Amino acid sequence: VSYAISFLTANYYLWRQPCSGNPAMSILRAFLICFFLVCCFQILYGFQKPVKPKPSVLDINAYEKLVVHYRYNKPDSALFFANLGMDLAKRTKDEEGVARMLNQMGMIDDNSGNAESSRQRYLEALEIYKRLHNYKGIVKENIRLGVVENRKGNSAAAIPYFLQALKISEQNKDKSGIMESYITLGEVYAFRHNYQRAISYYKQAESIGATLPFSSLKLNTCLNFGTAYRETGELSKAIYYFEKGISQSDYPEMMGLNISLTNGLAQVYAKSGAIAKAIELQKGALLKSRKISNSLREFQSLMALAESYGTSHPAIALNYLQQALTVGQTKKANKQILEALSHIAALYEKSGDYNAAYLARTRQYNIADSFYFKDISIKISNLQAQYELTKSQAKVEQLKFVNSKQLLEQKIMFWIISGSIALLLILGAYYFKIRNLNRLMNKANTDLIQSNNVKDKLFSILGHDLKSPLGSILSFLELVNRGWLSEEEKTLMLSKLESQCSTTLDTLNLILHWGQMQLKGVMIQQSNVSPEKIINRNVLLLKEMATQKSISIEQDIEPDLQVFCDADHLDFLVRNILSNAIKFTPIGGIIHISVQAYQNDQVIFEVRDSGIGIEPSRLESIFSLNNVSTVGTNNEKGTSLGLVVCKEFINANAGNIWVESTIGEGSKFFFTLQRTQIKQQ
């Protein structure tokens, strides 16, 4: 304004000046007039700031409506608006708003098949409603949790949630909550195929609904009634309820339930055989679902059409299944994708296209596995996060405690450490003393057990292996003394008596050897010994025994071999093992003796027979006192001590002994001795 006043004053002054004969003055006056006009325009319009329209602010109710609108056809958009609503509720500290958004997020997860995430959100919302004492919210979340458990197939866990919702609704005389609780309880028993129990709950819901204004609950009641009567075969009642629900839901707000009711009615007609009527209704439901962009109802309609065409027109049914699969993939609904792939694979199998069925099944299992492992990984991440949080909190508490008690700990630490050291020294001394006493006691117990075993074995041999031959000798002498035997019988009995005496003598020799070893230890006098000479001597000694059973003995002895051992021990080893081979080899059998140079300056002895073999259960204990003696092929008797003595002789001569045997084929006894003299301590 000041610029304008100054300009007008100057212009007035110039205007009063005569301009005749002065063209410069005229030009200046014209310029000033133009400048004045520009300044006036700038003053009037140039300094005005544009006014921005005030943006509209969405509240929790608006966000909830947006989520409900996009929940089925655009779940990503629904989740976006739910997050915006959650942020708003947290900024404004609106706990009820947080619970409402959690409930909507849970339904989004539930629709996509993510049951565990949905359940967690419902539980969080339930806790908030409990803190707020909001009974309607508590009822709502209990019902949602029951629905999740029922869809997972865990009806036993779903029923308590529905009963809790019913109880709270009855306490607050909330007819709408009571009606919804009865409906959901009926759905649980319908899921269990207990349709009569389900119908009883639906009837209670219907009687309560008669006193309430029209709502979607009444349509749900019609839908559930129709489904239950369809499954029980009461088709006329099912048609009545489906048509009743369709007539009451034919407007945009209830179009989703209208489509479900239409598909339910179509299934009734399909069950009654009116496939054409069913297909007509399902196609109408499909058009409606696409018109309102409801992907969930579109998927249901496509699956219903595929089922109707499945028997008569599998190609058309496959087309509808592929469309349903596309809908599930577009919405990233894993549950729908798996259902569609399962029906596609089944249709291929029915038509005989097993390769396509295999591919569909493989794809189904891969998606199911990835979805399952994703769910598991989320659970693990949540548990890990919870663990880290708890760990951090515990660490903070621990630091606080340490800081508050640090001075006291410093004062008493010295005395605690001193006392602990003294106590440890005392306990250590007692521990080592007790351990030494236990060791001595265990050694004494072991020696007593071994001595007891030796005693039992000795008495067993004395009582059995020596008593019987002596009894036979006495009986024979009694017969001879009384003159009851002829000369021929005496000769035969003397031959048998000689054999028994020989066996008894061998037994006594074994007992003497074994007893000496137990009392004095193994006496050993080692020298260079020729195995061939000892083997030949024992073969000659046992030749008569082998000849009686027509057993041939073969030898394969490497010439000029010398072993460093006790000659008496080697003689006992060869005689005992060879006599055992003869004892357990049947008539006409073969025994093969082999002596060959072996690794690490050793000589290996092998006695192989074609006898009856040894049971596998006896192989581990055959060289111990636990071994049980058995009779030979001609009922020859033994003591089972021979191999025990052999084992001790082999150990004394720094060798090794083992056996290999197969039932019905024979046995192989091996033992090794040193080939050259070794330095003895």
FIKOL-965367 format. One record per residue (C-alpha): residue number from 0; residue in three letters; x, y, z. Coordinates in steps of 0.02 Angstrom, whole numbers, always signed. Layout:
N
   num   residuo     east    north       up
   NUM       Ala        X        Y        Z
...
//
This chain:
681
   num   residuo     east    north       up
     0       Val       +0       +0       +0
     1       Ser     +144     +119      +42
     2       Tyr     +219      +81     -131
     3       Ala      +54     +125     -212
     4       Ile      +36     +290     -115
     5       Ser     +214     +342     -159
     6       Phe     +185     +298     -341
     7       Leu      +21     +398     -349
     8       Thr     +105     +551     -271
     9       Ala     +246     +545     -399
    10       Asn     +124     +516     -542
    11       Tyr      +16     +663     -486
    12       Tyr     +168     +775     -482
    13       Leu     +222     +722     -657
    14       Trp      +45     +739     -720
    15       Arg      +40     +924     -666
    16       Gln     +198     +961     -766
    17       Pro     +172    +1024     -943
    18       Cys     +232     +900    -1073
    19       Ser     +217    +1000    -1233
    20       Gly     +376     +990    -1333
    21       Asn     +446     +863    -1211
    22       Pro     +425     +685    -1278
    23       Ala     +533     +609    -1138
    24       Met     +408     +668    -1010
    25       Ser     +266     +584    -1105
    26       Ile     +360     +419    -1113
    27       Leu     +402     +427     -929
    28       Arg     +221     +463     -886
    29       Ala     +161     +311     -989
    30       Phe     +291     +197     -908
    31       Leu     +238     +250     -735
    32       Ile      +55     +214     -775
    33       Cys      +99      +35     -833
    34       Phe     +206       +5     -681
    35       Phe      +63      +63     -570
    36       Leu      -56      -62     -651
    37       Val      +69     -207     -628
    38       Cys      +94     -163     -445
    39       Cys      -92     -156     -415
    40       Phe     -116     -330     -493
    41       Gln      +26     -400     -387
    42       Ile      -47     -323     -230
    43       Leu     -220     -392     -267
    44       Tyr     -173     -568     -326
    45       Gly      +13     -603     -317
    46       Phe      +32     -608     -127
    47       Gln     -118     -718      -94
    48       Lys      -67     -897      -39
    49       Pro     -172    -1042     -102
    50       Val     -276    -1120      +35
    51       Lys     -251    -1309      +48
    52       Pro     -407    -1410      +77
    53       Lys     -407    -1493     +249
    54       Pro     -380    -1679     +226
    55       Ser     -514    -1795     +290
    56       Val     -455    -1895     +443
    57       Leu     -506    -2080     +454
    58       Asp     -552    -2151     +622
    59       Ile     -551    -2332     +683
    60       Asn     -728    -2363     +621
    61       Ala     -680    -2304     +445
    62       Tyr     -525    -2414     +441
    63       Glu     -627    -2563     +501
    64       Lys     -754    -2536     +362
    65       Leu     -614    -2529     +234
    66       Val     -538    -2690     +300
    67       Val     -707    -2779     +293
    68       His     -734    -2715     +115
    69       Tyr     -566    -2780      +50
    70       Arg     -547    -2933     +163
    71       Tyr     -604    -3066      +38
    72       Asn     -559    -2997     -133
    73       Lys     -403    -2894      -92
    74       Pro     -324    -2961      +69
    75       Asp     -163    -2862      +41
    76       Ser     -261    -2700      +38
    77       Ala     -361    -2755     +189
    78       Leu     -200    -2789     +285
    79       Phe     -131    -2619     +232
    80       Phe     -282    -2527     +304
    81       Ala     -279    -2639     +459
    82       Asn      -99    -2586     +492
    83       Leu     -147    -2403     +468
    84       Gly     -288    -2426     +591
    85       Met     -170    -2513     +713
    86       Asp      -46    -2367     +703
    87       Leu     -187    -2243     +735
    88       Ala     -252    -2342     +884
    89       Lys      -78    -2353     +961
    90       Arg      -44    -2166     +935
    91       Thr     -208    -2120    +1017
    92       Lys     -187    -2255    +1150
    93       Asp     -353    -2330    +1099
    94       Glu     -342    -2509    +1169
    95       Glu     -512    -2558    +1101
    96       Gly     -457    -2498     +929
    97       Val     -301    -2606     +942
    98       Ala     -409    -2757     +986
    99       Arg     -527    -2723     +840
   100       Met     -382    -2713     +717
   101       Leu     -306    -2872     +789
   102       Asn     -474    -2958     +762
   103       Gln     -478    -2901     +580
   104       Met     -297    -2956     +552
   105       Gly     -341    -3125     +627
   106       Met     -485    -3146     +503
   107       Ile     -369    -3098     +358
   108       Asp     -245    -3232     +415
   109       Asp     -386    -3356     +440
   110       Asn     -449    -3329     +262
   111       Ser     -274    -3357     +192
   112       Gly     -256    -3521     +290
   113       Asn     -129    -3457     +417
   114       Ala     -218    -3530     +569
   115       Glu      -78    -3508     +696
   116       Ser      -51    -3324     +659
   117       Ser     -239    -3298     +663
   118       Arg     -252    -3384     +831
   119       Gln     -113    -3276     +907
   120       Arg     -198    -3115     +851
   121       Tyr     -366    -3171     +924
   122       Leu     -281    -3215    +1089
   123       Glu     -199    -3042    +1098
   124       Ala     -367    -2959    +1062
   125       Leu     -451    -3068    +1195
   126       Glu     -326    -3013    +1328
   127       Ile     -358    -2830    +1286
   128       Tyr     -548    -2853    +1297
   129       Lys     -527    -2940    +1464
   130       Arg     -428    -2793    +1532
   131       Leu     -563    -2675    +1469
   132       His     -704    -2787    +1537
   133       Asn     -783    -2778    +1365
   134       Tyr     -896    -2931    +1367
   135       Lys     -949    -2912    +1184
   136       Gly     -768    -2914    +1131
   137       Ile     -733    -3064    +1242
   138       Val     -879    -3158    +1164
   139       Lys     -822    -3111     +989
   140       Glu     -642    -3170    +1015
   141       Asn     -695    -3333    +1099
   142       Ile     -804    -3371     +949
   143       Arg     -663    -3329     +827
   144       Leu     -541    -3440     +923
   145       Gly     -667    -3582     +922
   146       Val     -690    -3562     +734
   147       Val     -501    -3573     +707
   148       Glu     -487    -3732     +811
   149       Asn     -637    -3810     +722
   150       Arg     -563    -3774     +551
   151       Lys     -401    -3856     +607
   152       Gly     -504    -4011     +649
   153       Asn     -479    -3990     +836
   154       Ser     -663    -3986     +884
   155       Ala     -624    -4038    +1064
   156       Ala     -529    -3875    +1087
   157       Ala     -661    -3773     +995
   158       Ile     -809    -3822    +1106
   159       Pro     -742    -3739    +1267
   160       Tyr     -722    -3573    +1175
   161       Phe     -902    -3579    +1112
   162       Leu     -970    -3630    +1281
   163       Gln     -874    -3487    +1363
   164       Ala     -950    -3366    +1237
   165       Leu    -1123    -3437    +1273
   166       Lys    -1099    -3421    +1461
   167       Ile    -1043    -3238    +1452
   168       Ser    -1183    -3195    +1331
   169       Glu    -1314    -3274    +1446
   170       Gln    -1242    -3183    +1597
   171       Asn    -1261    -3018    +1505
   172       Lys    -1426    -3066    +1421
   173       Asp    -1351    -3034    +1251
   174       Lys    -1470    -3126    +1133
   175       Ser    -1363    -3095     +981
   176       Gly    -1211    -3172    +1067
   177       Ile    -1317    -3319    +1128
   178       Met    -1381    -3349     +952
   179       Glu    -1207    -3345     +875
   180       Ser    -1141    -3462    +1011
   181       Tyr    -1278    -3590     +973
   182       Ile    -1241    -3577     +786
   183       Thr    -1054    -3609     +811
   184       Leu    -1087    -3754     +930
   185       Gly    -1197    -3831     +797
   186       Glu    -1059    -3808     +669
   187       Val     -939    -3905     +782
   188       Tyr    -1056    -4056     +790
   189       Ala    -1091    -4041     +604
   190       Phe     -903    -4050     +576
   191       Arg     -906    -4211     +679
   192       His    -1051    -4273     +568
   193       Asn    -1166    -4274     +720
   194       Tyr    -1301    -4183     +622
   195       Gln    -1446    -4218     +741
   196       Arg    -1352    -4134     +884
   197       Ala    -1307    -3992     +766
   198       Ile    -1489    -3968     +714
   199       Ser    -1541    -3957     +897
   200       Tyr    -1421    -3810     +921
   201       Tyr    -1481    -3728     +760
   202       Lys    -1661    -3739     +821
   203       Gln    -1615    -3650     +983
   204       Ala    -1527    -3515     +881
   205       Glu    -1680    -3501     +768
   206       Ser    -1799    -3478     +916
   207       Ile    -1690    -3338     +987
   208       Gly    -1671    -3259     +814
   209       Ala    -1861    -3244     +801
   210       Thr    -1854    -3109     +936
   211       Leu    -1711    -3012     +854
   212       Pro    -1705    -2895     +705
   213       Phe    -1646    -2965     +539
   214       Ser    -1457    -2994     +530
   215       Ser    -1328    -3104     +445
   216       Leu    -1345    -3227     +591
   217       Lys    -1518    -3275     +528
   218       Leu    -1446    -3309     +356
   219       Asn    -1308    -3414     +434
   220       Thr    -1442    -3512     +525
   221       Cys    -1531    -3548     +360
   222       Leu    -1367    -3599     +280
   223       Asn    -1322    -3718     +423
   224       Phe    -1499    -3791     +430
   225       Gly    -1495    -3825     +242
   226       Thr    -1323    -3906     +252
   227       Ala    -1371    -4018     +398
   228       Tyr    -1536    -4075     +321
   229       Arg    -1447    -4107     +155
   230       Glu    -1322    -4222     +241
   231       Thr    -1460    -4315     +336
   232       Gly    -1557    -4342     +174
   233       Glu    -1705    -4229     +219
   234       Leu    -1693    -4138      +54
   235       Ser    -1862    -4050      +60
   236       Lys    -1817    -3965     +224
   237       Ala    -1645    -3922     +155
   238       Ile    -1725    -3840       +1
   239       Tyr    -1846    -3743     +113
   240       Tyr    -1707    -3665     +218
   241       Phe    -1592    -3629      +70
   242       Glu    -1732    -3544      -28
   243       Lys    -1785    -3449     +127
   244       Gly    -1608    -3383     +151
   245       Ile    -1589    -3340      -34
   246       Ser    -1751    -3239      -34
   247       Gln    -1694    -3141     +120
   248       Ser    -1518    -3104      +58
   249       Asp    -1545    -3042     -120
   250       Tyr    -1466    -2871      -95
   251       Pro    -1284    -2810     -107
   252       Glu    -1241    -2808      +79
   253       Met    -1285    -2993      +99
   254       Met    -1231    -3052      -73
   255       Gly    -1088    -3159       -3
   256       Leu    -1209    -3263     +102
   257       Asn    -1332    -3265      -44
   258       Ile    -1198    -3349     -151
   259       Ser    -1159    -3478      -15
   260       Leu    -1345    -3516       +3
   261       Thr    -1363    -3534     -185
   262       Asn    -1217    -3656     -193
   263       Gly    -1292    -3752      -48
   264       Leu    -1459    -3766     -138
   265       Ala    -1367    -3825     -293
   266       Gln    -1286    -3965     -194
   267       Val    -1458    -4021     -136
   268       Tyr    -1519    -4032     -316
   269       Ala    -1359    -4122     -366
   270       Lys    -1387    -4248     -227
   271       Ser    -1566    -4276     -286
   272       Gly    -1503    -4307     -464
   273       Ala    -1555    -4140     -541
   274       Ile    -1379    -4101     -603
   275       Ala    -1438    -3977     -735
   276       Lys    -1531    -3875     -605
   277       Ala    -1380    -3880     -490
   278       Ile    -1264    -3819     -628
   279       Glu    -1384    -3678     -672
   280       Leu    -1384    -3618     -490
   281       Gln    -1195    -3634     -475
   282       Lys    -1165    -3533     -633
   283       Gly    -1280    -3398     -565
   284       Ala    -1181    -3398     -402
   285       Leu    -1018    -3385     -500
   286       Leu    -1082    -3233     -596
   287       Lys    -1137    -3149     -434
   288       Ser     -970    -3181     -348
   289       Arg     -875    -3107     -496
   290       Lys     -992    -2959     -503
   291       Ile     -955    -2913     -321
   292       Ser     -770    -2966     -338
   293       Asn     -784    -3091     -195
   294       Ser     -641    -3211     -227
   295       Leu     -687    -3330      -85
   296       Arg     -864    -3356     -151
   297       Glu     -796    -3365     -329
   298       Phe     -680    -3505     -276
   299       Gln     -823    -3598     -191
   300       Ser     -933    -3581     -346
   301       Leu     -796    -3644     -462
   302       Met     -761    -3794     -351
   303       Ala     -948    -3834     -343
   304       Leu     -962    -3826     -534
   305       Ala     -810    -3940     -550
   306       Glu     -892    -4066     -435
   307       Ser    -1055    -4061     -535
   308       Tyr     -966    -4088     -701
   309       Gly     -839    -4211     -630
   310       Thr     -928    -4372     -677
   311       Ser    -1006    -4328     -845
   312       His     -887    -4198     -917
   313       Pro     -715    -4212     -838
   314       Ala     -637    -4090     -962
   315       Ile     -760    -3953     -911
   316       Ala     -733    -3997     -728
   317       Leu     -545    -3982     -752
   318       Asn     -568    -3810     -831
   319       Tyr     -666    -3750     -679
   320       Leu     -534    -3822     -562
   321       Gln     -397    -3731     -657
   322       Gln     -497    -3570     -639
   323       Ala     -516    -3602     -452
   324       Leu     -328    -3633     -441
   325       Thr     -296    -3467     -529
   326       Val     -409    -3377     -405
   327       Gly     -314    -3453     -259
   328       Gln     -146    -3408     -336
   329       Thr     -202    -3230     -372
   330       Lys     -254    -3204     -192
   331       Lys     -105    -3305     -126
   332       Ala     -226    -3413      -27
   333       Asn     -127    -3572      +10
   334       Lys     -277    -3663      +80
   335       Gln     -376    -3637      -81
   336       Ile     -226    -3682     -189
   337       Leu     -202    -3847      -97
   338       Glu     -387    -3890     -109
   339       Ala     -390    -3854     -296
   340       Leu     -232    -3955     -329
   341       Ser     -301    -4101     -229
   342       His     -460    -4107     -336
   343       Ile     -359    -4085     -497
   344       Ala     -248    -4232     -451
   345       Ala     -399    -4339     -406
   346       Leu     -482    -4297     -573
   347       Tyr     -325    -4343     -670
   348       Glu     -313    -4507     -575
   349       Lys     -494    -4546     -613
   350       Ser     -468    -4511     -798
   351       Gly     -309    -4619     -803
   352       Asp     -185    -4478     -833
   353       Tyr      -68    -4531     -694
   354       Asn      +78    -4424     -750
   355       Ala      -25    -4264     -736
   356       Ala      -97    -4327     -571
   357       Tyr      +80    -4355     -506
   358       Leu     +133    -4180     -556
   359       Ala      -20    -4104     -471
   360       Arg      +10    -4205     -313
   361       Thr     +193    -4157     -310
   362       Arg     +149    -3974     -328
   363       Gln      +18    -3991     -191
   364       Tyr     +140    -4073      -70
   365       Asn     +277    -3946     -107
   366       Ile     +161    -3801      -70
   367       Ala      +96    -3887      +87
   368       Asp     +274    -3920     +146
   369       Ser     +331    -3742     +114
   370       Phe     +178    -3673     +202
   371       Tyr     +202    -3789     +349
   372       Phe     +388    -3751     +365
   373       Lys     +352    -3566     +352
   374       Asp     +231    -3582     +496
   375       Ile     +358    -3681     +596
   376       Ser     +495    -3552     +561
   377       Ile     +380    -3413     +620
   378       Lys     +347    -3509     +780
   379       Ile     +533    -3537     +806
   380       Ser     +569    -3353     +774
   381       Asn     +436    -3302     +898
   382       Leu     +503    -3423    +1028
   383       Gln     +680    -3362     +997
   384       Ala     +626    -3180    +1013
   385       Gln     +533    -3221    +1174
   386       Tyr     +684    -3313    +1239
   387       Glu     +800    -3167    +1198
   388       Leu     +680    -3045    +1283
   389       Thr     +668    -3154    +1438
   390       Lys     +855    -3177    +1437
   391       Ser     +884    -2989    +1427
   392       Gln     +761    -2956    +1567
   393       Ala     +844    -3088    +1674
   394       Lys    +1014    -3012    +1639
   395       Val     +954    -2839    +1691
   396       Glu     +883    -2909    +1852
   397       Gln    +1043    -3002    +1883
   398       Leu    +1148    -2845    +1860
   399       Lys    +1037    -2751    +1981
   400       Phe    +1056    -2886    +2110
   401       Val    +1245    -2893    +2086
   402       Asn    +1259    -2704    +2107
   403       Ser    +1155    -2702    +2266
   404       Lys    +1245    -2850    +2345
   405       Gln    +1422    -2821    +2284
   406       Leu    +1489    -2744    +2445
   407       Leu    +1420    -2884    +2553
   408       Glu    +1489    -3017    +2436
   409       Gln    +1663    -2941    +2445
   410       Lys    +1660    -2951    +2635
   411       Ile    +1607    -3132    +2646
   412       Met    +1690    -3200    +2489
   413       Phe    +1856    -3236    +2576
   414       Trp    +1774    -3338    +2714
   415       Ile    +1665    -3432    +2590
   416       Ile    +1814    -3477    +2482
   417       Ser    +1919    -3528    +2633
   418       Gly    +1780    -3635    +2704
   419       Ser    +1745    -3712    +2533
   420       Ile    +1927    -3757    +2507
   421       Ala    +1939    -3836    +2680
   422       Leu    +1778    -3932    +2651
   423       Leu    +1838    -3990    +2480
   424       Leu    +2002    -4051    +2553
   425       Ile    +1912    -4149    +2688
   426       Leu    +1786    -4220    +2564
   427       Gly    +1927    -4260    +2442
   428       Ala    +2024    -4356    +2574
   429       Tyr    +1870    -4454    +2624
   430       Tyr    +1826    -4483    +2442
   431       Phe    +1995    -4558    +2397
   432       Lys    +1996    -4661    +2557
   433       Ile    +1822    -4729    +2523
   434       Arg    +1862    -4760    +2340
   435       Asn    +2017    -4859    +2388
   436       Leu    +1917    -4962    +2513
   437       Asn    +1783    -4992    +2381
   438       Arg    +1916    -5048    +2258
   439       Leu    +1988    -5170    +2382
   440       Met    +1815    -5233    +2427
   441       Asn    +1767    -5254    +2244
   442       Lys    +1929    -5348    +2213
   443       Ala    +1895    -5461    +2362
   444       Asn    +1718    -5491    +2302
   445       Thr    +1781    -5532    +2128
   446       Asp    +1908    -5654    +2198
   447       Leu    +1774    -5734    +2307
   448       Ile    +1657    -5751    +2158
   449       Gln    +1795    -5830    +2054
   450       Ser    +1841    -5948    +2196
   451       Asn    +1660    -5995    +2217
   452       Asn    +1646    -6030    +2030
   453       Val    +1803    -6137    +2037
   454       Lys    +1732    -6233    +2185
   455       Asp    +1565    -6260    +2098
   456       Lys    +1651    -6317    +1938
   457       Leu    +1765    -6436    +2033
   458       Phe    +1622    -6513    +2132
   459       Ser    +1521    -6530    +1972
   460       Ile    +1661    -6626    +1889
   461       Leu    +1697    -6733    +2041
   462       Gly    +1513    -6768    +2067
   463       His    +1469    -6806    +1888
   464       Asp    +1619    -6849    +1780
   465       Leu    +1709    -6957    +1911
   466       Lys    +1562    -7029    +2007
   467       Ser    +1481    -7111    +1855
   468       Pro    +1637    -7208    +1794
   469       Leu    +1676    -7265    +1971
   470       Gly    +1496    -7322    +1992
   471       Ser    +1510    -7421    +1829
   472       Ile    +1670    -7504    +1888
   473       Leu    +1591    -7557    +2053
   474       Ser    +1439    -7626    +1962
   475       Phe    +1551    -7728    +1845
   476       Leu    +1654    -7796    +1990
   477       Glu    +1493    -7846    +2079
   478       Leu    +1434    -7941    +1925
   479       Val    +1602    -8029    +1907
   480       Asn    +1607    -8071    +2093
   481       Arg    +1436    -8153    +2086
   482       Gly    +1479    -8249    +1927
   483       Trp    +1333    -8184    +1827
   484       Leu    +1436    -8144    +1669
   485       Ser    +1497    -8262    +1535
   486       Glu    +1675    -8253    +1467
   487       Glu    +1616    -8163    +1311
   488       Glu    +1519    -8035    +1416
   489       Lys    +1669    -8014    +1530
   490       Thr    +1780    -7976    +1380
   491       Leu    +1656    -7847    +1312
   492       Met    +1632    -7766    +1482
   493       Leu    +1820    -7760    +1512
   494       Ser    +1842    -7667    +1347
   495       Lys    +1711    -7538    +1398
   496       Leu    +1784    -7529    +1572
   497       Glu    +1955    -7494    +1498
   498       Ser    +1882    -7351    +1395
   499       Gln    +1795    -7277    +1547
   500       Cys    +1953    -7290    +1652
   501       Ser    +2051    -7203    +1514
   502       Thr    +1922    -7062    +1508
   503       Thr    +1924    -7048    +1697
   504       Leu    +2114    -7038    +1696
   505       Asp    +2109    -6898    +1568
   506       Thr    +1983    -6808    +1677
   507       Leu    +2094    -6826    +1829
   508       Asn    +2245    -6761    +1730
   509       Leu    +2143    -6610    +1676
   510       Ile    +2088    -6577    +1854
   511       Leu    +2268    -6591    +1914
   512       His    +2331    -6470    +1780
   513       Trp    +2192    -6349    +1814
   514       Gly    +2208    -6362    +2004
   515       Gln    +2396    -6330    +1995
   516       Met    +2365    -6174    +1889
   517       Gln    +2234    -6110    +2012
   518       Leu    +2350    -6136    +2161
   519       Lys    +2525    -6100    +2092
   520       Gly    +2491    -6011    +1929
   521       Val    +2546    -6073    +1759
   522       Met    +2718    -6152    +1768
   523       Ile    +2811    -6120    +1607
   524       Gln    +2978    -6179    +1534
   525       Gln    +2995    -6110    +1359
   526       Ser    +3114    -6173    +1226
   527       Asn    +3124    -6196    +1038
   528       Val    +3002    -6336     +995
   529       Ser    +2963    -6426     +832
   530       Pro    +2774    -6428     +806
   531       Glu    +2787    -6572     +681
   532       Lys    +2857    -6694     +810
   533       Ile    +2726    -6654     +941
   534       Ile    +2585    -6665     +814
   535       Asn    +2645    -6832     +746
   536       Arg    +2659    -6903     +923
   537       Asn    +2482    -6852     +968
   538       Val    +2410    -6912     +802
   539       Leu    +2489    -7082     +835
   540       Leu    +2422    -7079    +1013
   541       Leu    +2243    -7041     +957
   542       Lys    +2248    -7146     +799
   543       Glu    +2152    -7292     +879
   544       Met    +2015    -7171     +937
   545       Ala    +2000    -7100     +760
   546       Thr    +2006    -7274     +679
   547       Gln    +1855    -7331     +781
   548       Lys    +1752    -7192     +695
   549       Ser    +1837    -7213     +523
   550       Ile    +1901    -7033     +534
   551       Ser    +2049    -6985     +424
   552       Ile    +2176    -6857     +489
   553       Glu    +2266    -6749     +360
   554       Gln    +2420    -6644     +396
   555       Asp    +2490    -6490     +310
   556       Ile    +2643    -6437     +411
   557       Glu    +2770    -6313     +343
   558       Pro    +2941    -6397     +362
   559       Asp    +3079    -6334     +477
   560       Leu    +2962    -6226     +581
   561       Gln    +3013    -6193     +761
   562       Val    +2905    -6111     +895
   563       Phe    +2961    -6036    +1059
   564       Cys    +2847    -6105    +1194
   565       Asp    +2828    -6232    +1334
   566       Ala    +2835    -6404    +1252
   567       Asp    +2715    -6482    +1378
   568       His    +2590    -6342    +1348
   569       Leu    +2598    -6367    +1159
   570       Asp    +2579    -6555    +1183
   571       Phe    +2424    -6527    +1290
   572       Leu    +2352    -6402    +1165
   573       Val    +2371    -6519    +1016
   574       Arg    +2306    -6673    +1108
   575       Asn    +2154    -6583    +1183
   576       Ile    +2098    -6495    +1023
   577       Leu    +2130    -6650     +915
   578       Ser    +2035    -6764    +1036
   579       Asn    +1888    -6640    +1036
   580       Ala    +1889    -6642     +846
   581       Ile    +1879    -6832     +846
   582       Lys    +1745    -6829     +981
   583       Phe    +1628    -6713     +883
   584       Thr    +1663    -6780     +707
   585       Pro    +1541    -6914     +645
   586       Ile    +1594    -7081     +572
   587       Gly    +1687    -7063     +407
   588       Gly    +1733    -6881     +440
   589       Ile    +1895    -6788     +402
   590       Ile    +2010    -6689     +516
   591       His    +2140    -6572     +441
   592       Ile    +2290    -6508     +540
   593       Ser    +2385    -6359     +469
   594       Val    +2540    -6269     +535
   595       Gln    +2604    -6119     +437
   596       Ala    +2712    -5965     +462
   597       Tyr    +2607    -5815     +512
   598       Gln    +2625    -5627     +521
   599       Asn    +2744    -5539     +643
   600       Asp    +2857    -5690     +672
   601       Gln    +2717    -5803     +726
   602       Val    +2658    -5978     +683
   603       Ile    +2474    -6016     +662
   604       Phe    +2400    -6188     +703
   605       Glu    +2233    -6239     +629
   606       Val    +2131    -6396     +672
   607       Arg    +1982    -6409     +555
   608       Asp    +1850    -6546     +568
   609       Ser    +1693    -6593     +472
   610       Gly    +1593    -6618     +632
   611       Ile    +1428    -6557     +699
   612       Gly    +1485    -6378     +734
   613       Ile    +1458    -6265     +884
   614       Glu    +1304    -6161     +918
   615       Pro    +1335    -5973     +899
   616       Ser    +1271    -5941    +1076
   617       Arg    +1412    -6050    +1147
   618       Leu    +1556    -5976    +1048
   619       Glu    +1583    -5826    +1163
   620       Ser    +1597    -5932    +1321
   621       Ile    +1683    -6086    +1251
   622       Phe    +1852    -6042    +1330
   623       Ser    +1778    -5996    +1501
   624       Leu    +1713    -6089    +1653
   625       Asn    +1536    -6046    +1598
   626       Asn    +1552    -6168    +1453
   627       Val    +1440    -6321    +1468
   628       Ser    +1508    -6489    +1412
   629       Thr    +1412    -6586    +1278
   630       Val    +1424    -6769    +1222
   631       Gly    +1512    -6819    +1063
   632       Thr    +1440    -6902     +908
   633       Asn    +1461    -7075     +992
   634       Asn    +1404    -7010    +1161
   635       Glu    +1582    -6974    +1217
   636       Lys    +1588    -6872    +1377
   637       Gly    +1698    -6725    +1427
   638       Thr    +1726    -6599    +1566
   639       Ser    +1733    -6433    +1471
   640       Leu    +1893    -6395    +1566
   641       Gly    +2009    -6437    +1423
   642       Leu    +1981    -6278    +1324
   643       Val    +1993    -6174    +1484
   644       Val    +2166    -6245    +1515
   645       Cys    +2211    -6220    +1331
   646       Lys    +2165    -6037    +1344
   647       Glu    +2275    -6012    +1498
   648       Phe    +2423    -6105    +1417
   649       Ile    +2406    -5996    +1261
   650       Asn    +2403    -5837    +1366
   651       Ala    +2557    -5894    +1462
   652       Asn    +2651    -5919    +1298
   653       Ala    +2602    -5747    +1227
   654       Gly    +2487    -5821    +1096
   655       Asn    +2306    -5809    +1044
   656       Ile    +2168    -5939    +1021
   657       Trp    +1999    -5926     +936
   658       Val    +1868    -6032     +850
   659       Glu    +1758    -6020     +696
   660       Ser    +1611    -6139     +677
   661       Thr    +1457    -6171     +571
   662       Ile    +1319    -6287     +629
   663       Gly    +1316    -6446     +523
   664       Glu    +1479    -6403     +431
   665       Gly    +1613    -6415     +565
   666       Ser    +1731    -6309     +670
   667       Lys    +1901    -6227     +649
   668       Phe    +2012    -6201     +802
   669       Phe    +2159    -6080     +780
   670       Phe    +2300    -6034     +896
   671       Thr    +2462    -5938     +870
   672       Leu    +2634    -5950     +953
   673       Gln    +2798    -5856     +934
   674       Arg    +2908    -5919     +795
   675       Thr    +3074    -5860     +867
   676       Gln    +3136    -5839    +1044
   677       Ile    +3088    -5673    +1125
   678       Lys    +3168    -5585    +1272
   679       Gln    +3087    -5637    +1436
   680       Gln    +3077    -5529    +1591
//
